[in-house]
Amino acid sequence: MRLNKFLALAGVCSRREAEKLIDEGRVSINGKSITPPAPLLTGTEVVKVDGKIVTAATDIKVWAFYKPSGLVTTHKDEQYRTTVFDYLKEEGLEERVISVGRLDLNSEGLLLLTNNGGFAQFAESPKTEWERIYRVRVFGEIQAIDFEQLQQGMTIDGINYREVIIEPEQDFNHKGKNAWLRVILKEGKNREIRKIMEYFNLQVNRLIRISYGPYNLEKLNPGEWMEVSASPYTNLANDLR
């Protein structure tokens, strides 16, 4: 197994971030610091990151977290802002976890966390077809939205977006300047909803993810987290084999 894949499956970080750790000389195998290209693992090695032994996660664990606005979804922030992982550690989640996708600084709602990189990769893949559902408050005229165009997929600034379903929570002829929308994505590219709304001259002033595939916020309040079952993932993964 490749070293970066092993670190991802162990829940240390993503494969891309693992490459950075290796480049920085922070990973060792059997007591020797590794530099690129990293050797393949046979399963008998002792792997350490920053001097701490890393073991592959055996039991898949998943947590649902209501990310409040103001936290960044990264393990290390160059601007020294509070990260999701800093917050969770302070709140008592001791296990090392990675996030399934991200929510940007000003977004809130459901963020899935796991100790298993395989789960994260599966849940993030467009092939899995897990819908992401959001409640989005926008400022502007919602009549400007081209619903048919969105359902067919569209390209904005050279980026292709798959089908997006938008359902106004108010009457379509709502005249107020602020309106709530229910937005359903099957992929979730970087700042996708905000970019689509900007395209239709709408400004997002609140964005809450309420579900991700079979998982939802349940009764969580902002800042709260709870462990949830991994069975929706394992059942579907078995069906797709």
Backbone as JSON, one array per atom type, in Angstrom:
{
  "sequence": "MRLNKFLALAGVCSRREAEKLIDEGRVSINGKSITPPAPLLTGTEVVKVDGKIVTAATDIKVWAFYKPSGLVTTHKDEQYRTTVFDYLKEEGLEERVISVGRLDLNSEGLLLLTNNGGFAQFAESPKTEWERIYRVRVFGEIQAIDFEQLQQGMTIDGINYREVIIEPEQDFNHKGKNAWLRVILKEGKNREIRKIMEYFNLQVNRLIRISYGPYNLEKLNPGEWMEVSASPYTNLANDLR",
  "N": [[0.84, -1.19, 0.0], [0.44, 2.25, -0.76], [2.1, 4.89, 0.99], [0.83, 7.37, 1.4], [-1.85, 6.68, 1.02], [-2.2, 4.88, 3.14], [-1.93, 6.61, 5.36], [-4.15, 8.2, 4.95], [-6.28, 6.36, 5.18], [-5.92, 5.73, 7.81], [-6.95, 7.9, 8.98], [-5.45, 10.14, 9.41], [-5.07, 12.31, 7.68], [-5.92, 13.77, 4.47], [-5.03, 12.19, 1.3], [-3.6, 13.98, -0.28], [-2.74, 15.85, 1.63], [-1.17, 14.14, 3.09], [0.97, 13.72, 1.39], [2.24, 16.19, 1.64], [3.06, 16.07, 4.31], [4.96, 14.04, 4.12], [6.79, 15.22, 2.37], [7.72, 17.23, 4.02], [9.23, 15.85, 5.78], [8.11, 14.72, 8.06], [7.21, 12.21, 8.5], [7.97, 8.92, 9.47], [9.39, 5.65, 8.92], [9.84, 2.7, 10.56], [11.59, 4.01, 12.28], [13.14, 5.64, 10.64], [13.33, 8.69, 8.96], [11.28, 9.6, 6.25], [11.66, 10.5, 2.87], [10.48, 11.77, -0.28], [10.79, 9.61, -3.16], [8.24, 7.86, -1.4], [8.48, 4.58, 0.04], [6.63, 1.56, -0.79], [4.28, 0.11, 1.49], [4.34, -2.9, 3.4], [2.89, -3.82, 5.47], [4.06, -4.57, 7.8], [5.52, -2.59, 8.92], [6.49, 0.04, 11.23], [4.91, 2.95, 11.45], [5.25, 6.4, 11.85], [4.03, 9.66, 12.6], [5.16, 12.82, 13.14], [6.49, 11.73, 15.29], [4.62, 10.13, 16.56], [3.01, 6.99, 16.75], [1.23, 5.57, 14.06], [-1.71, 3.88, 13.36], [-3.72, 1.83, 11.27], [-7.17, 2.51, 10.94], [-9.52, 0.28, 12.23], [-12.25, -0.22, 13.05], [-14.87, 1.5, 11.6], [-15.75, 4.74, 12.32], [-18.14, 7.31, 12.69], [-19.07, 10.7, 12.98], [-21.58, 13.16, 13.55], [-21.61, 16.6, 13.23], [-22.65, 19.77, 14.2], [-21.57, 22.29, 12.63], [-20.74, 25.49, 13.62], [-21.01, 28.85, 12.3], [-17.99, 30.56, 11.52], [-15.91, 28.86, 12.1], [-13.09, 27.25, 10.62], [-12.7, 24.65, 8.22], [-10.25, 22.89, 8.43], [-7.1, 21.32, 9.21], [-4.98, 22.87, 9.89], [-4.57, 26.29, 10.02], [-3.38, 28.96, 8.18], [-3.89, 31.55, 8.85], [-4.3, 31.48, 11.48], [-6.84, 31.11, 12.51], [-9.61, 29.78, 14.41], [-10.01, 26.33, 14.14], [-12.21, 23.68, 13.0], [-11.27, 21.32, 14.13], [-9.68, 22.1, 16.26], [-11.68, 23.15, 17.88], [-13.31, 20.87, 18.35], [-11.56, 19.23, 19.77], [-11.22, 20.7, 22.1], [-13.77, 20.42, 23.05], [-13.88, 17.81, 23.8], [-13.67, 15.64, 22.0], [-11.58, 13.21, 21.49], [-10.48, 11.45, 19.62], [-8.56, 11.21, 16.6], [-9.7, 12.74, 13.77], [-11.01, 13.12, 10.42], [-12.55, 15.36, 8.1], [-15.54, 15.0, 6.15], [-15.62, 16.23, 3.16], [-16.09, 19.82, 3.11], [-17.12, 22.76, 4.93], [-17.38, 26.17, 4.35], [-15.93, 29.11, 5.97], [-18.07, 30.89, 6.69], [-20.29, 29.32, 6.49], [-22.66, 26.98, 7.88], [-23.9, 24.14, 9.79], [-24.48, 20.62, 9.02], [-21.63, 18.69, 9.35], [-19.86, 15.95, 8.49], [-17.73, 13.71, 10.23], [-14.95, 11.49, 10.46], [-13.0, 8.56, 11.34], [-11.86, 7.22, 9.36], [-10.36, 7.11, 6.28], [-11.26, 5.85, 3.96], [-14.04, 5.84, 4.19], [-14.49, 8.62, 4.04], [-13.6, 9.21, 1.41], [-15.39, 7.68, -0.09], [-17.89, 8.81, 0.62], [-17.6, 11.39, -0.35], [-17.37, 11.08, -3.09], [-18.71, 11.75, -6.31], [-19.84, 9.6, -7.63], [-21.11, 8.12, -5.71], [-23.49, 9.33, -5.31], [-24.7, 10.67, -3.15], [-26.91, 12.93, -1.85], [-26.56, 16.38, -1.01], [-28.16, 18.51, 1.12], [-29.37, 21.78, 1.61], [-30.39, 24.66, 3.52], [-30.88, 27.86, 2.42], [-30.5, 31.27, 2.78], [-31.2, 34.08, 0.9], [-30.47, 37.33, -0.46], [-32.24, 39.41, -2.54], [-33.87, 39.18, -5.79], [-35.67, 36.37, -6.19], [-36.95, 35.51, -8.41], [-35.25, 35.71, -10.49], [-33.86, 33.38, -10.8], [-32.98, 30.7, -12.87], [-34.53, 27.93, -13.05], [-34.85, 25.67, -14.71], [-32.49, 25.66, -16.21], [-30.64, 25.17, -14.2], [-31.34, 22.56, -13.41], [-30.54, 21.14, -15.6], [-27.87, 21.3, -15.51], [-24.98, 23.43, -15.52], [-22.53, 25.87, -16.65], [-20.23, 27.94, -15.05], [-17.99, 30.51, -15.11], [-16.15, 28.82, -16.36], [-16.34, 26.48, -14.91], [-17.91, 23.39, -14.58], [-21.08, 22.53, -13.43], [-23.07, 20.06, -11.95], [-26.48, 18.79, -12.02], [-28.64, 20.89, -10.2], [-31.04, 21.33, -7.75], [-33.46, 23.62, -6.82], [-35.68, 24.79, -4.44], [-37.99, 27.12, -3.61], [-38.86, 28.26, -0.36], [-40.8, 30.05, 0.21], [-43.71, 31.52, -1.4], [-43.37, 31.61, -4.93], [-43.6, 34.14, -6.01], [-42.78, 35.77, -4.07], [-42.14, 38.88, -2.53], [-40.38, 40.0, -0.76], [-37.09, 41.11, 0.26], [-35.38, 39.27, 1.36], [-35.13, 35.77, 1.13], [-35.87, 32.32, 1.74], [-34.37, 29.36, 0.55], [-34.46, 25.94, -0.51], [-31.88, 23.91, -1.27], [-30.53, 21.42, -3.34], [-27.81, 19.39, -3.87], [-25.66, 17.16, -5.75], [-23.02, 16.91, -5.76], [-21.27, 19.12, -4.86], [-19.16, 21.27, -5.2], [-16.36, 23.53, -4.59], [-17.54, 26.29, -2.87], [-19.91, 26.23, -4.29], [-22.75, 26.79, -4.13], [-22.81, 29.49, -3.39], [-21.53, 30.67, -5.58], [-23.32, 30.04, -7.66], [-25.6, 31.44, -6.83], [-24.63, 34.06, -6.91], [-24.31, 34.28, -9.64], [-26.94, 34.58, -10.45], [-27.42, 37.06, -9.45], [-27.92, 37.13, -6.71], [-27.42, 37.36, -3.23], [-25.92, 35.39, -0.82], [-26.76, 35.19, 2.52], [-27.02, 33.51, 4.6], [-26.22, 30.12, 5.15], [-27.02, 26.82, 5.54], [-26.2, 23.52, 5.98], [-28.28, 20.79, 5.98], [-28.48, 18.09, 5.6], [-26.62, 15.17, 4.59], [-26.3, 12.81, 2.33], [-27.44, 9.84, 3.82], [-27.39, 10.95, 6.33], [-28.32, 13.37, 8.82], [-29.0, 16.52, 10.53], [-30.35, 15.84, 12.8], [-31.24, 16.49, 16.11], [-29.33, 18.29, 16.72], [-27.71, 21.16, 18.03], [-26.05, 24.28, 17.14], [-22.56, 23.78, 17.32], [-22.7, 21.36, 18.66], [-22.04, 17.8, 18.76], [-22.26, 14.32, 17.79], [-21.81, 10.77, 17.93], [-22.56, 8.69, 15.18], [-24.16, 6.0, 13.34], [-22.21, 3.92, 11.18], [-23.35, 2.24, 9.4], [-25.1, 2.93, 7.16], [-23.21, 3.59, 5.23], [-21.54, 1.25, 5.05], [-23.4, -0.68, 4.25], [-24.26, 0.28, 1.73], [-21.82, 0.39, 0.39], [-21.21, -2.31, 0.24], [-23.28, -3.14, -1.44], [-22.54, -1.96, -3.81], [-20.3, -3.27, -4.63]],
  "CA": [[0.0, 0.0, 0.0], [1.17, 3.51, -0.76], [2.15, 5.52, 2.3], [-0.18, 8.42, 1.52], [-3.14, 6.01, 1.19], [-2.23, 4.35, 4.5], [-2.18, 7.71, 6.29], [-5.54, 8.63, 4.76], [-7.15, 5.33, 5.76], [-5.76, 5.8, 9.25], [-7.65, 9.08, 9.46], [-4.51, 11.21, 9.75], [-5.32, 13.44, 6.79], [-6.19, 13.33, 3.1], [-3.84, 11.73, 0.58], [-2.83, 15.15, -0.71], [-2.07, 16.39, 2.81], [-0.13, 13.17, 3.47], [2.15, 14.0, 0.55], [2.92, 17.33, 2.23], [3.73, 15.59, 5.51], [6.15, 13.29, 3.68], [7.73, 16.21, 1.82], [8.27, 18.0, 5.14], [10.05, 14.97, 6.62], [7.43, 14.49, 9.34], [6.78, 10.81, 8.54], [9.08, 7.97, 9.54], [9.08, 4.22, 8.85], [10.83, 1.93, 11.33], [12.56, 4.91, 12.9], [13.87, 6.45, 9.67], [12.54, 9.72, 8.3], [11.05, 9.28, 4.84], [11.59, 11.57, 1.88], [9.96, 11.24, -1.54], [9.51, 8.89, -3.2], [8.04, 6.97, -0.26], [8.36, 3.17, -0.35], [5.35, 0.89, -0.55], [4.2, -0.57, 2.78], [3.98, -4.31, 3.35], [2.01, -4.1, 6.6], [4.84, -4.94, 8.99], [6.3, -1.43, 9.33], [6.02, 0.97, 12.26], [4.81, 4.27, 10.82], [5.03, 7.48, 12.8], [3.89, 11.04, 12.12], [5.59, 13.71, 14.22], [6.92, 10.92, 16.42], [3.53, 9.34, 17.13], [2.69, 5.81, 15.95], [-0.04, 5.62, 13.33], [-2.26, 2.56, 13.04], [-4.89, 1.91, 10.41], [-8.44, 2.37, 11.65], [-10.21, -0.98, 11.95], [-13.67, 0.07, 13.13], [-15.23, 2.79, 11.01], [-16.57, 5.57, 13.19], [-18.64, 8.52, 12.03], [-19.7, 11.66, 13.87], [-22.29, 14.29, 12.97], [-21.25, 17.81, 13.95], [-23.29, 21.0, 13.73], [-20.52, 23.31, 12.56], [-21.23, 26.87, 13.65], [-20.3, 29.81, 11.47], [-16.8, 31.12, 12.17], [-14.85, 27.86, 12.2], [-12.59, 26.81, 9.32], [-12.6, 23.19, 8.13], [-8.89, 22.51, 8.06], [-6.34, 20.93, 10.4], [-4.03, 23.93, 10.22], [-4.94, 27.49, 9.3], [-2.26, 29.89, 8.1], [-4.29, 32.83, 9.45], [-4.45, 31.2, 12.91], [-8.23, 31.13, 12.94], [-10.01, 28.54, 15.1], [-10.45, 25.3, 13.21], [-13.18, 22.69, 13.48], [-10.6, 20.29, 14.91], [-9.34, 22.75, 17.53], [-12.92, 23.25, 18.65], [-13.75, 19.55, 18.79], [-10.64, 18.74, 20.8], [-11.56, 21.41, 23.33], [-15.07, 19.93, 23.5], [-13.77, 16.46, 24.31], [-13.52, 14.57, 21.01], [-10.15, 12.91, 21.57], [-9.99, 10.69, 18.47], [-8.14, 11.98, 15.44], [-10.72, 12.58, 12.74], [-10.96, 13.97, 9.23], [-13.89, 15.77, 7.7], [-16.07, 14.57, 4.86], [-15.85, 17.51, 2.5], [-15.86, 21.0, 3.93], [-18.03, 23.9, 4.95], [-16.49, 27.31, 4.45], [-15.93, 29.86, 7.24], [-19.35, 31.51, 7.01], [-21.36, 28.34, 6.37], [-22.9, 26.21, 9.1], [-24.72, 22.96, 9.59], [-23.96, 19.27, 9.17], [-20.31, 18.31, 8.86], [-19.55, 14.59, 8.9], [-16.35, 13.45, 10.63], [-14.69, 10.05, 10.51], [-11.63, 8.11, 11.61], [-11.53, 6.32, 8.25], [-10.25, 7.8, 5.01], [-12.07, 5.17, 2.96], [-15.4, 6.37, 4.32], [-14.5, 9.99, 3.54], [-13.49, 9.18, -0.05], [-16.64, 7.12, -0.61], [-18.98, 9.75, 0.82], [-17.36, 12.58, -1.16], [-17.35, 10.77, -4.51], [-19.96, 11.97, -7.05], [-20.39, 8.31, -8.04], [-21.93, 7.6, -4.62], [-24.81, 9.96, -5.49], [-25.28, 11.14, -1.9], [-27.35, 14.31, -1.97], [-26.32, 17.34, 0.06], [-29.32, 19.39, 1.15], [-29.08, 23.01, 2.34], [-31.32, 25.79, 3.59], [-30.07, 29.01, 2.05], [-31.21, 32.55, 2.77], [-30.58, 34.96, -0.08], [-30.96, 38.7, -0.61], [-32.41, 39.72, -3.96], [-35.09, 38.74, -6.45], [-35.52, 34.95, -6.5], [-37.54, 35.27, -9.73], [-34.16, 35.71, -11.47], [-33.26, 32.05, -10.88], [-33.41, 29.86, -14.0], [-34.61, 26.61, -12.45], [-34.63, 24.66, -15.74], [-31.06, 25.67, -16.53], [-29.93, 24.52, -13.1], [-31.61, 21.13, -13.42], [-29.82, 20.54, -16.73], [-26.44, 21.51, -15.3], [-24.55, 24.68, -16.14], [-21.12, 26.22, -16.52], [-20.0, 29.3, -14.56], [-16.55, 30.83, -15.05], [-15.38, 27.67, -16.81], [-16.54, 25.32, -14.03], [-19.15, 22.68, -14.86], [-21.85, 22.09, -12.27], [-24.1, 19.08, -12.24], [-27.86, 19.17, -11.7], [-28.92, 21.53, -8.91], [-32.48, 21.53, -7.55], [-33.74, 24.71, -5.88], [-37.11, 24.87, -4.12], [-38.27, 28.24, -2.72], [-39.72, 27.94, 0.79], [-41.92, 30.97, 0.12], [-44.35, 31.58, -2.71], [-42.39, 32.02, -5.93], [-43.75, 35.58, -6.25], [-42.37, 36.46, -2.83], [-41.63, 40.2, -2.86], [-39.4, 40.46, 0.21], [-35.71, 41.12, -0.21], [-34.72, 38.05, 1.85], [-35.96, 34.58, 0.88], [-35.23, 31.04, 2.06], [-34.42, 28.36, -0.51], [-33.96, 24.6, -0.24], [-30.98, 23.62, -2.39], [-30.09, 20.03, -3.33], [-26.65, 19.13, -4.73], [-25.17, 15.78, -5.75], [-21.57, 16.93, -5.85], [-20.78, 20.05, -3.85], [-17.84, 21.83, -5.47], [-15.96, 24.63, -3.73], [-18.4, 27.47, -2.84], [-20.83, 26.06, -5.43], [-24.03, 27.48, -3.95], [-22.57, 30.94, -3.4], [-21.22, 31.09, -6.96], [-24.54, 29.96, -8.45], [-26.47, 32.54, -6.44], [-24.03, 35.28, -7.46], [-24.6, 34.27, -11.09], [-28.3, 35.09, -10.6], [-27.48, 38.34, -8.75], [-28.43, 36.92, -5.36], [-26.36, 37.33, -2.22], [-26.18, 34.46, 0.28], [-26.44, 35.72, 3.83], [-26.97, 32.39, 5.55], [-26.18, 28.83, 4.45], [-27.03, 25.76, 6.53], [-26.37, 22.17, 5.43], [-29.15, 20.06, 6.9], [-28.28, 16.65, 5.46], [-25.56, 14.69, 3.69], [-26.65, 11.41, 2.12], [-28.41, 9.33, 4.8], [-27.18, 11.59, 7.62], [-28.89, 14.72, 8.95], [-28.64, 17.24, 11.76], [-31.11, 15.34, 13.95], [-31.62, 17.58, 17.01], [-28.12, 18.97, 17.12], [-27.63, 22.61, 18.03], [-24.71, 24.72, 16.72], [-21.46, 23.44, 18.22], [-22.86, 20.03, 19.24], [-21.67, 16.67, 17.93], [-22.64, 13.02, 18.32], [-21.42, 9.65, 17.08], [-23.68, 8.1, 14.45], [-23.84, 4.69, 12.79], [-21.56, 3.84, 9.86], [-24.02, 1.19, 8.61], [-25.54, 3.36, 5.82], [-22.06, 3.53, 4.33], [-21.1, -0.12, 4.82], [-24.43, -1.39, 3.49], [-24.23, 0.73, 0.35], [-20.54, -0.01, -0.19], [-21.33, -3.73, -0.1], [-24.18, -3.27, -2.58], [-21.9, -1.45, -5.01], [-19.14, -4.11, -4.97]],
  "C": [[0.88, 1.25, 0.0], [1.06, 4.2, 0.6], [1.06, 6.58, 2.44], [-1.59, 7.82, 1.69], [-3.28, 5.46, 2.6], [-2.57, 5.46, 5.49], [-3.62, 8.22, 6.17], [-6.51, 7.63, 5.39], [-7.07, 5.32, 7.27], [-6.43, 7.03, 9.84], [-6.73, 10.23, 9.84], [-4.82, 12.47, 8.96], [-5.71, 12.89, 5.43], [-4.9, 12.85, 2.45], [-2.96, 12.92, 0.17], [-2.07, 15.75, 0.48], [-0.97, 15.46, 3.29], [1.14, 13.38, 2.66], [2.94, 15.18, 1.12], [3.68, 16.93, 3.49], [5.03, 14.86, 5.16], [7.22, 14.25, 3.17], [8.44, 16.98, 2.93], [9.11, 17.15, 6.08], [9.44, 14.63, 7.97], [6.97, 13.05, 9.51], [8.01, 9.91, 8.59], [8.55, 6.55, 9.45], [10.22, 3.48, 9.54], [11.97, 2.82, 11.84], [13.34, 5.79, 11.94], [12.94, 7.43, 8.97], [12.47, 9.44, 6.81], [11.03, 10.55, 4.0], [11.1, 10.97, 0.57], [11.09, 10.67, -2.41], [9.4, 7.91, -2.04], [7.92, 5.53, -0.72], [6.96, 2.63, -0.12], [5.41, 0.16, 0.79], [3.78, -2.03, 2.59], [3.03, -4.7, 4.47], [2.75, -4.47, 7.86], [5.58, -3.74, 9.57], [5.66, -0.69, 10.52], [6.08, 2.36, 11.65], [4.51, 5.31, 11.9], [4.87, 8.81, 12.05], [4.17, 11.97, 13.3], [5.91, 12.93, 15.49], [5.85, 10.05, 17.05], [3.17, 8.2, 16.18], [1.3, 5.95, 15.33], [-0.48, 4.19, 13.03], [-3.51, 2.75, 12.18], [-6.15, 1.7, 11.22], [-9.12, 1.06, 11.24], [-11.72, -0.77, 11.96], [-13.94, 1.45, 12.54], [-16.14, 3.53, 11.97], [-16.93, 6.85, 12.44], [-19.3, 9.4, 13.08], [-20.44, 12.71, 13.04], [-22.02, 15.51, 13.84], [-22.0, 18.98, 13.35], [-22.23, 22.09, 13.78], [-21.15, 24.7, 12.65], [-20.44, 27.74, 12.68], [-19.09, 30.33, 12.24], [-15.68, 30.15, 12.38], [-14.4, 27.47, 10.79], [-12.39, 25.3, 9.35], [-11.24, 22.81, 7.58], [-8.15, 22.13, 9.34], [-5.38, 22.02, 10.83], [-4.36, 25.14, 9.37], [-3.81, 28.5, 9.35], [-2.59, 31.25, 8.71], [-4.57, 32.67, 10.95], [-5.89, 31.38, 13.4], [-8.57, 29.8, 13.61], [-10.54, 27.54, 14.09], [-11.51, 24.41, 13.85], [-12.51, 21.72, 14.44], [-10.07, 20.84, 16.24], [-10.56, 22.76, 18.44], [-13.33, 21.9, 19.21], [-12.86, 18.98, 19.88], [-10.94, 19.4, 22.13], [-12.88, 20.91, 23.92], [-15.05, 18.46, 23.87], [-13.71, 15.34, 23.3], [-12.03, 14.28, 20.86], [-9.61, 12.19, 20.33], [-9.57, 11.62, 17.34], [-9.11, 11.71, 14.3], [-10.4, 13.47, 11.55], [-12.39, 14.31, 8.86], [-14.26, 15.15, 6.36], [-16.45, 15.84, 4.12], [-15.6, 18.65, 3.47], [-17.1, 21.89, 3.96], [-17.16, 25.12, 5.14], [-16.75, 28.1, 5.74], [-17.32, 30.34, 7.63], [-20.54, 30.58, 6.85], [-21.49, 27.55, 7.66], [-23.68, 24.95, 8.75], [-23.94, 21.66, 9.65], [-22.59, 19.1, 8.53], [-20.05, 16.9, 9.39], [-18.06, 14.46, 9.18], [-16.15, 11.95, 10.73], [-13.24, 9.77, 10.87], [-11.09, 7.3, 10.44], [-11.52, 7.05, 6.92], [-11.07, 7.17, 3.9], [-13.51, 5.65, 2.99], [-15.48, 7.77, 3.72], [-14.47, 10.02, 2.01], [-14.78, 8.69, -0.68], [-17.76, 8.16, -0.54], [-18.84, 11.0, -0.05], [-17.49, 12.32, -2.65], [-18.7, 11.05, -5.18], [-20.63, 10.66, -7.46], [-21.31, 7.71, -6.97], [-23.34, 8.16, -4.68], [-25.47, 10.33, -4.17], [-25.64, 12.61, -2.04], [-26.92, 15.12, -0.75], [-27.47, 18.34, 0.01], [-29.03, 20.58, 2.09], [-30.33, 23.88, 2.44], [-30.48, 27.04, 3.39], [-30.95, 30.26, 2.06], [-30.47, 33.51, 1.84], [-31.24, 36.33, -0.05], [-31.05, 39.0, -2.1], [-33.73, 39.16, -4.49], [-34.95, 37.28, -6.88], [-36.14, 34.6, -7.85], [-36.46, 35.22, -10.82], [-33.54, 34.32, -11.66], [-33.85, 31.28, -12.07], [-33.39, 28.41, -13.54], [-34.35, 25.5, -13.48], [-33.15, 24.55, -16.09], [-30.28, 24.94, -15.45], [-30.14, 23.01, -13.11], [-30.88, 20.42, -14.55], [-28.31, 20.59, -16.53], [-26.0, 22.77, -16.04], [-23.07, 24.91, -15.9], [-21.0, 27.68, -16.11], [-18.5, 29.5, -14.43], [-15.69, 29.6, -15.38], [-15.52, 26.43, -15.95], [-17.89, 24.7, -14.32], [-19.8, 22.22, -13.56], [-22.93, 21.12, -12.71], [-25.47, 19.62, -11.85], [-27.96, 19.77, -10.29], [-30.43, 21.75, -8.84], [-32.67, 22.61, -6.49], [-35.25, 24.81, -5.7], [-37.32, 26.05, -3.17], [-39.17, 27.81, -1.57], [-40.92, 28.88, 0.85], [-42.61, 30.81, -1.23], [-43.35, 32.13, -3.72], [-42.44, 33.53, -6.19], [-43.45, 36.4, -5.01], [-41.68, 37.78, -3.15], [-40.58, 40.7, -1.87], [-37.99, 40.36, -0.34], [-34.93, 39.91, 0.28], [-35.66, 36.87, 1.65], [-35.16, 33.33, 1.24], [-35.44, 30.08, 0.91], [-33.93, 27.03, 0.03], [-33.16, 24.19, -1.47], [-30.44, 22.19, -2.26], [-28.96, 19.86, -4.35], [-26.32, 17.64, -4.69], [-23.65, 15.74, -5.85], [-20.98, 17.86, -4.8], [-19.36, 20.52, -4.1], [-17.59, 23.05, -4.59], [-16.86, 25.86, -3.93], [-19.45, 27.42, -3.96], [-22.1, 26.89, -5.28], [-23.84, 28.99, -4.03], [-22.3, 31.44, -4.82], [-22.47, 31.06, -7.84], [-25.47, 31.12, -8.11], [-25.93, 33.88, -6.97], [-24.32, 35.41, -8.95], [-25.98, 34.84, -11.36], [-28.53, 36.37, -9.8], [-28.15, 38.23, -7.38], [-27.26, 36.8, -4.39], [-26.75, 36.38, -1.09], [-25.81, 35.13, 1.59], [-26.6, 34.71, 4.96], [-27.05, 31.09, 4.77], [-26.02, 27.73, 5.49], [-27.17, 24.42, 5.82], [-27.17, 21.35, 6.43], [-29.03, 18.55, 6.74], [-27.19, 16.37, 4.46], [-25.8, 13.2, 3.51], [-27.67, 10.96, 3.15], [-28.3, 10.0, 6.17], [-27.81, 12.98, 7.65], [-28.56, 15.3, 10.31], [-29.32, 16.68, 13.01], [-31.56, 16.53, 14.8], [-30.41, 18.35, 17.49], [-28.29, 20.49, 17.05], [-26.23, 23.02, 17.58], [-23.65, 24.41, 17.77], [-21.55, 22.05, 18.83], [-22.47, 18.95, 18.25], [-22.12, 15.38, 18.59], [-22.14, 11.94, 17.37], [-22.66, 9.05, 16.46], [-23.22, 6.78, 13.83], [-23.18, 4.79, 11.42], [-22.29, 2.87, 8.94], [-24.58, 1.68, 7.28], [-24.43, 3.29, 4.79], [-21.68, 2.08, 4.02], [-22.11, -0.91, 4.01], [-24.37, -1.02, 2.01], [-22.94, 0.31, -0.34], [-20.57, -1.48, -0.6], [-22.2, -3.94, -1.32], [-23.5, -2.89, -3.88], [-20.7, -2.31, -5.44], [-19.5, -5.05, -6.12]]
}
